[in-house]
Amino acid sequence: MAACTISMVDEWKRKAIEAKDKSKTIEMAEEFKELTANIIAHTSFGTSFAHGREAFKAQTELQMLCAASSSDIFIPGTQYLPTKSNLEIWKLDRKMKKSLKCIIESRLNSQSDNFSYGDDLLGIMMDTKNDGPDKLKMNEIMEECKTFFFAGHETTSNWLVWTVLYCPAIELERMASKDMKLGNLMIPKGTCIKIPITMIHRSTKYWGEDANEFNPMRFINGVSKAANHPNALLAFSVGPRNCIGQNFAMLEAKTVMSLILQRFSWSLSPEYQHAPVNNLTLQPQHGLPIIIKPLQF
Ligand code: HEM
């Protein structure tokens, strides 16, 4: 984490120092996307990082195509038709799976003397392959790699982008597995419920009159005491399906922000246009240009 971040901030400093006024506008949204992809690829694939990045690049393109087609009206069966977008989706899917399979196979062939596949995420998952009932199949390992990249990349990247404004996942969805009562509402089995995290995070009912103000001191006694309901902070969800990467993400954000703040002063560029858009995670539609100035030359 720290090594990836330091190489990014060193590059920023070099660019700023080269400039006449010793400052530089940096497109933070793009930089954070690249940084968090590097961090998650290193964590997942260690030494096979470069190949992992290739696989994740294909997954990102695939995700964008799927997000675009998910806004179309869905006609059952059309996902199997060889349309231009489906052909592109299938091609990227094959490319990504091939890269991941290559990484796993080369790791299988290079098992070290102590019969371990390594201490990155891939190695740990492959080591479980050797044991009895928890054994993971190649397919399952590939799916887990995809999940971790999807769940741990844009979330953290957009979290860094907004830092103290918004949470990156703005709503949760649940489907009722049986008829149930929720407060005064009867929820029939099969109903989809959306939980509006952003609205809950801005509710004066839970957070008090200053709900819309940036007040980090409200967390001084811990997250569960910050509001008048212990689960009012839902950024990582709560319960058995809450975010498995929460501690990783917290560590990543603290590492990145502290390494940046130690080195630069910064201000928002006049080019910035405030237009958050929900593309599965909340993103700045027109990027985040920030002017940075090194604190020391
Ligand atoms: C600021 C960053 C992050 C935010 C705001 C975030 C938010 C969330 C939320 C709200 C959920 C629950 C989704 C639901 O219940 O419908 C979730 C689940 C999950 N997150 Fe994160 N996440 C972040 C970073 C990460 C990272 C870095 C990883 C992995 C390294 C990760 C892996 C996962 C996984 C695997 C799940 C599914 C858990 C399950 O269904 O059992 N997340 N995340």
Residues whose N, C-alpha, C, O or C-beta is under 5 A from the ligand:
A	BS01	HEM	F148 A151 G152 T155 T156 W159 P168 A169 L172 E173 L234 A235 F236 S237 P240 R241 N242 C243 I244 G245 Q246 F248 A249
